[in-house]
Amino acid sequence: MAERIAGRLRKPRVPEAQIETVLEFLGEDSEKQAKFMKVTHRILQDYEAGSKSFDNVAGTAINIIKSEFFRIFEK
C-alpha cells in the first residue's frame, strides 16, 4: 500500500520529503491509508483527466491532505 500512496503523490510532483512525511504518518494503519486514498482520489482523477486547471497541483494535494489529517506536518 505504501507504494500506491507514494505513486499517487509522485504523479502531481509532490516533493519526496513530503511523501516520506505522509508515509511515516500513515504507517501501517489501514484505516488511515484507506482514508488517504479516498480523499486524494478526486484530485488525482481531475489531474489525470486534465479537467481542471491547477497552478500548483502538488500544493493543492498537500492542502487537501492537511485538511483531512490535521497533525500530519507538525514538527
N, C-alpha and C positions, 0 to 999 in steps of 0.2 A: 504494500500500500504506500510505503514511503516513496517509492519510485514514481508512482502515479501522481502523488502530491507534488513532488519536485518537478515532474514533467509538466504538470498543469501550471506551475508558477514560471517555468522557463519559457513557455510559449509567449507570454506577453513581456518577456525580458525582465523579470524581477531579479534584482541582484542576488548573487549566490549567498552573501551574508544574511540577507533577509530570508532566503529559502531555508538556510540552516536554522535560523531562529524559529521559523514556523515548524520545522520538523522536530526540533527539541521540545517545543511547547506541546505539540500534539502527542509526541511519544508513541506508545503502543495502545493508547486509549481509542478503542474502535468507535466509541460514541463521538468523540471529538473529531476523529478522522472523517466519519460519515457526515457530520455537520459541516466540516470544511468543504468536502466535495459538493455538498448541496448548495452552499452559499456561493461557491466560486463557479458553479456550472453555468449560470446565466451570463456572467461577464465573458467567460471563455467562449461560449456559444456565440455571443454577439461579436466578439473579436474575430473569431474564425470565419464567420459569415460576412464580415465587413458591413454589418447592418447599422452600426453606429460609428460615429467618428470620435476617436479618442485622441486627445492631445498627449496624454501620458497614461497609457493603459496599465503600466506597471503600478503607477501611483494610485490609480483607480482601484486596482485589485487589492493593493495593500490597505487602502481606506475601507473597503468592504470587509476585509479580514479583521481589521481593528474594530469595526463596529459590532462584529459578532463575537469576537474573542477579546474582551476589554483589556486584559493584562498581558497580551501576547508580546508586546515590545517594551515592557517595563524593564528597567535596569536595577 
